[in-house]
Amino acid sequence: MPDPAHPAHVRVAEAAAKRGVTIDVRTFDESTHTAEEAAEAIGVELGQIVKSLVFVAPVDPAGSDDEVEPVIALVRGTDRVDIGRLATVTARPRMRRASADEATLATGFSIGGIPPFGHQQRITVVMDPALDGYEEVWAAAGTPNGVFAIPPATLAMLSDALGAPCAADADPATASR
């Protein structure tokens, strides 16, 4: 069994505790790197998995891409991010998906384990309201095999998320709610 006191898990739990919330990080022998793997390991619907996806936009929208600012989109495991919607909501027209290196540099965590809060710098977070359709959702705790359960309203508070549609229109064949 993986060590539940992994430094990344501790960092995420401490970030929640600073806001008065206790989270219980669960670790798995198998990977929870993808939403599908996480849903399978936990035994929940794919839509209950929170994907924390990192995007970047130039600090100066009219300038070069040399200096970028990160944005995190929180969507259900069944959803994709609509970059146009995310760009509109954040008023950052030249947004793109972050590279793995950019995501790690911005958050301090690797892709597949990026939590919705506890990052090494302040990051704008946008949470799609479809996550509110669940009593409890599951998010990464900083590693590809650590997760925690949380009510969506608490998740929004801890991540200082702006609640706004940022997911692409769901495919009825894969959407669960």
Residue pairs with C-beta under 8 A, 6 or more apart in sequence:
1 27
1 29
2 27
2 28
2 29
2 143
2 145
2 146
3 27
4 25
4 27
4 146
6 27
6 142
6 143
6 146
8 109
8 113
8 141
8 142
8 143
8 146
9 25
9 27
9 141
9 142
9 143
9 146
11 108
11 118
11 142
12 23
12 25
12 115
12 117
12 118
12 141
12 142
12 148
13 22
13 23
13 25
13 141
13 148
14 118
15 117
15 118
15 158
16 22
16 23
16 117
16 118
16 158
19 157
19 158
21 150
21 154
21 157
21 158
23 141
23 148
23 149
23 150
24 148
24 149
25 141
25 146
25 147
25 148
26 42
26 146
26 147
26 148
26 149
27 143
27 145
27 146
28 41
28 145
28 146
28 147
29 145
30 37
30 40
30 41
30 145
31 37
31 41
31 112
31 144
31 145
32 38
32 41
32 42
32 140
32 144
32 145
32 146
32 147
33 112
33 113
33 144
33 145
34 112
35 46
35 49
35 51
35 77
35 78
36 46
36 77
38 49
38 77
38 138
38 140
38 147
39 45
39 46
39 48
39 49
39 77
41 147
42 48
42 49
42 138
42 147
44 138
45 134
45 176
45 177
46 76
46 77
46 78
46 174
46 176
47 76
47 77
47 78
47 79
47 130
47 133
47 134
47 175
47 176
47 177
48 76
48 77
48 134
48 136
48 137
48 138
49 76
49 77
49 137
49 138
49 139
50 74
50 75
50 76
50 77
50 116
50 131
50 137
50 138
50 139
50 140
50 155
51 73
51 74
51 75
51 76
51 77
51 79
52 72
52 73
52 74
52 114
52 115
52 116
52 139
52 140
53 72
53 73
53 74
53 75
53 81
53 97
54 70
54 71
54 72
54 97
54 98
54 102
54 103
54 106
54 107
54 111
54 114
55 70
55 71
55 72
55 73
55 81
55 83
55 86
55 95
55 96
55 97
55 98
56 68
56 69
56 70
56 71
56 95
56 96
56 97
56 98
56 102
56 106
57 68
57 69
57 71
57 87
57 90
57 92
57 93
57 94
57 95
57 96
58 64
58 65
58 66
58 67
58 68
58 69
58 92
58 94
59 67
59 68
59 69
60 67
61 92
61 93
61 94
65 94
68 98
68 102
69 92
69 124
70 98
70 102
70 103
70 106
70 107
70 121
70 123
70 124
71 86
71 90
71 92
71 95
71 123
71 124
71 125
71 126
72 107
72 114
72 116
72 119
72 123
72 124
72 125
72 126
72 159
73 81
73 86
73 125
73 126
73 128
73 166
73 167
74 116
74 125
74 126
74 127
74 128
74 131
74 139
74 155
74 159
74 161
75 81
75 128
75 130
75 131
75 166
75 167
76 128
76 130
76 131
76 137
76 167
78 170
78 174
78 175
78 176
79 128
79 130
79 167
79 168
79 170
79 175
80 167
80 168
81 166
81 167
81 168
82 165
82 166
82 167
82 168
82 169
83 95
83 96
83 97
85 164
85 165
85 166
85 167
85 168
86 95
86 126
86 166
87 93
87 94
87 95
89 126
89 162
89 164
89 165
89 166
90 124
90 126
90 162
98 106
100 110
100 111
103 109
103 110
103 111
103 114
104 110
104 111
106 119
106 120
106 121
106 123
107 114
107 115
107 119
107 120
107 123
108 119
108 120
109 115
109 119
109 140
109 142
109 143
110 144
112 140
112 144
113 140
113 141
113 142
113 143
113 144
113 145
113 146
114 140
114 142
115 139
115 140
115 141
115 142
116 125
116 127
116 139
116 140
116 155
116 158
116 159
116 161
117 125
117 158
117 159
117 160
118 142
124 162
125 159
125 160
125 161
125 162
126 161
126 162
126 163
126 164
126 166
127 152
127 155
127 156
127 159
127 161
127 162
127 163
127 164
127 166
128 164
128 165
128 166
128 167
129 163
129 164
129 165
130 167
130 170
130 177
131 137
131 152
131 155
132 152
132 153
132 163
133 177
134 152
134 177
135 151
136 149
136 150
136 151
137 149
137 150
137 151
137 152
137 155
138 147
138 148
138 149
138 150
139 147
139 148
139 150
139 155
140 146
140 147
141 147
141 148
150 158
155 161
156 163
